[in-house]
Amino acid sequence: MIFDSQIAEEDYKHAVQVWNKFNISTLGEYSDLYLKTDVLLLADVFESFRETSLKAYDLCPAHFYTTPGLTFSAALKMTKVELELLTDIDMLMFIESGIRGGISQCCNRYAKSNNPYMGSSYDKDQKTKTLLYFDINNLYGWAMVQPLPVGKFEWIDYEKNPSFFNTPPDSDIGYFAEVDLEYPEEIHDDHRDLPFCAEHLAPPGSKQKKLLTTLNDKKRYVIHYRALKQVLDNGLRLKKVHRILSFEQRAWLKPYVEFNTEKRKQAKNEFEKLFYKLLINAVYGKCIEREWKRVDVRLLKRTSITIKKPIYVGLSILDLSKTLVYDFHYSYMKKRVGEKCKLLYTDTDSLIYEVEDIDMYQIMKEDVHKFDTSDYDENNQFGIPRVNKKVPGLMKDECCGKIMTEFIGLRSKMYSILVNGAATVKKAKGIKSSVEKIALSPHDDKRFLLPHSTDTLPWGHYRIMEEQMAQAAMQVEGDAVEGIVVEERGNNGEGRKREGESEWGHEATNENASRVGMTLYADGGEPIKIEYDV
């Protein structure tokens, strides 16, 4: 009952078969047999692991604590790169503040497909809708073959290089910048599904910080220069540059990533495929290792921390990987499909879309150079050729050409999808895999859930304040709310009044105000004062 479940009938029959086959008479003998087979099988697997590593890198895993330690040493050995170790604490903390992981969020809660590829389930009288589950091939591997920092870090003056963010991607010099950005209201609706510049913030009503994509202005935001160029090209405004850190860069990890990618293509079994995939991704993990968070308890008179990991490489990989995700969403899907596409869910390297009135499979066929379709059936109903197997940076259909019929998302890391001809996919982070995920929490504070709807908005969207005001107004008792006079008051003490049913203000009267107040004057009623966070 450890997992609150009963033994399956087939598992019991298997246990009886083993018991009889090996002439077991006690539970002790049964336990010894289990341990013997478990240890011997694990030893065989580890010996295969050692043999594969020695053949590929001339390094023995038995000399390393972890596989990430092994692959980081293998990368340095193969590339012969010499990475500069930071000795300036200001540079170190500057770079550390810019490290942000992959984005995971549920943007829209529910969608159901309806398209001709569904056969008899298609209702031609309803809107055509297609659900697509895209996943980027080797996202971090793609970022790791880009030019990455190696050394020669130096603070530079913005006035001497005001267009640093237009530096070509293959330049010998790259930059990290600390900037203030404005998120104009006129692009809020266009960016509502996937805002730029995620931040570690505590959602309203919570004390725990999470990685949120918001439409708020950004203050002292540390970002890679290529990511900064992308956000400016998509409508955000650069208000101020606080600091710029320049560095020498080159594509030093490219030979190692390409070597492992080719080995993965040649792999003859699942173990080798996963092995070479892990050895690519784990390099990035060692580059964001925060050594100052390690704990070693001893009685000492003096303490010191030696920082030996190139976290500047980790920051670059994370920011560059996000540019690929955002580029697919804004430069491809939004331009190719327009307002007909709605982002339902995203998690680091995957995107789930709902597309209306457009044959997305025909578009994939026309733009097949952007997709890995190698997992499709040879004679698939869409006529899409099988090409681009395992090419890093290309999108692939996680459903492998099968039709996704329904999506239900409750929050980040918690969703379910139905696919024709495949088992139901249920994801629920933190719930044991042995437990059927039938009771999931719908509470999601990463985004604002619109009342009486399955749609959400990112925090900072101008409509959120309007929705909060509307909900507050609905609580007014007495006469109808037509002709309400609204008085808004920010922290600067200056108020302003406006009349109307729904056109209430959504701009704080003080740029730095953290709380805004308003007073509702209903006809013949007492004034009602409301305060809320912005």
Secondary structure, 3 states (H helix, E strand, C coil): CCCCCCCCHHHHHHHHHHHHHCCCCCHHHHHHHHHHHHHHHHHHHHHHHHHHHHHHHCCCHHHCCCHHHHHHHHHHHHHCCCCCCCCCHHHHHHHHCCCCCCCEEECECEEECECHHHHHHCCCCCCCEEEEEEEECCHHHHHHCCCEEEEEEEEECHHHCCCHHHCCCCCCEEEEEEEEEECCHHHCCCCCCCCCCCEEECCCCCCCCEEECCCCCEEEEEEEHHHHHHHHHCCCEEEEEEEEEEEEEECCCHHHHHHHHHHHHHCCCHHHHHHHHHHHHHHHHHHCCCHHHCCCCCCCCCCCCCCCCCHHHHHHHHHHHHHHHHHHHHHHHHHHCHHHEEEEEEECCEEEEEEECCCHHHHHHHCHHHEECCCCCCCCCCCCCCCCCCCCCCEEECCCCCCEEEEEEEECCEEEEEECCCCCEEEECCCCCCCCCCCCCCCCCCCEECCCCCEEECCCCHHHHHHHHHHHHCCCCCCCCCCCEEEEECCCCCEEEEECCCCCCCCCCCCCCCEEEEEEECCCCCCEEEEEEC
